[in-house]
Amino acid sequence: MTEDIRALSAQYAADPSSLIFLRLAEALRLRGQTDAASKVAVQGLTRYPHLPDAHDLYARILADQQDYANAFDEWDTVLRLVPQHIGAHKGIGFLYYRAGDPDRALYHLRVAAELDPTDSGLRLAVERVAGGGEIWDVPMPGAPPERVARTAPISEGSDPFAGLDGARDRLLLVDAGGLRLGGGLVTPSGRDVSDDASAVLAGTTFEAGRAARMLELGEWTHLTIEGAELSACVLKPTSDTSLLAAMDAGLPAGQLAFLAERAAKTARAWLERVR
Amino acid sequence: MSDYAPLLDALTRLRGIRGAMVVTLGDGLPVAESLMGGVKGTALAAMAATLASRSADLAARGGLGAPRFLHLQSSDGSLLVAPAAPDLVLVAIAGRDVPLGLLRLEMLRMAERMG
């Protein structure tokens, strides 16, 4: 049963800094008013950026709006804050199932079911994904390497940045889970840091998007990081990928942004071909 | 607060700047601020610190070296962050059509003075 939205709105208006926003946004979500729910949740997250339940709530709203990539990022944030958060495991399990990845879906749903053994619906979901009740006799497997960067096989001729300067050492393309799709990153001293950078690149673009949203700056286009050794321009060629373009420090930022835009265009064309 | 006030006031006098703050990097707390009406200081501090931390992590893992300046460009404005004294960052939020080159130079100069 949904709560009285009018009463919750009045309480929220009287004390905008209280946690009542969680109940109000949830009530709006359950009523199907996802735009209003989203607005309230974002306002709450602005005040409480480290509150796991606020991220979980926002993720459910995004999932209702079928914005699955951002919902995944929000639930991923919850698990970084609280690795045993039931709602986040359920949510990510649902998203993996929807994306056709039953192994990872099953892992997260089982974790959630073991954290809350009284949830019969969840147990049923686990059995449905596993294909039967025998799953409970199988020991719980370890976590699949979803947030560990690894290199996707790139066959000759399928490099997303083929033909561009720095295709193998200054341009990097990853998916939302930190999986390297192509390119590479090598430091000026010759160290290959592609996998290290891949592991955190998607998280950085997620934070860039969240900052732009929360600060009402509109749609973000790119993030430039000037480092002592290299400067990097980070952007999203598509909603579910992140790209990093690097250049020697001290070169004009405009030149870097141009290079990044051109690489993003090439990556988009490559993604359309291979997907 | 008063130590940084003249620096922040000078920054917000530049055309198109909606606010400037000094923020702790670790927990995103405002140390000093000069904000125009409508700019939410706590949100700006929290978001800038989080983005700066993530970017520093990427810079460390990606071999970029110590971050000197961050610029988040969006359709309706920009967020700019310059690491300053240890655990402090200088933050500015700007609208569209702002001379970002001049702003960047000013922020780098101020960050150096703060350090």
Interface residues (C-beta under 8 A of the other chain):
Chain A: T46 R47 P49 L185 V186 T187 P188 S189 R191 V193 D196 A197 A199 V200 L201 G203 T204 E207 A208 R210 A211 A212 M214 L215 E216 L217 G218 E219 W220 T221 H222 L223 T224 I225 E226 G227 A228 E229 L230 S231 A232 V234 L244 A246 A249 A253
Chain B: G28 K40 T42 A43 L44 A46 M47 A48 T50 L51 R54 S55 D57 L58 A59 R61 G62 G63 L64 G65 A66 P67 R68 F69 L70 H71 L72 Q73 S74 S75 D76 G77 S78 L79 I93
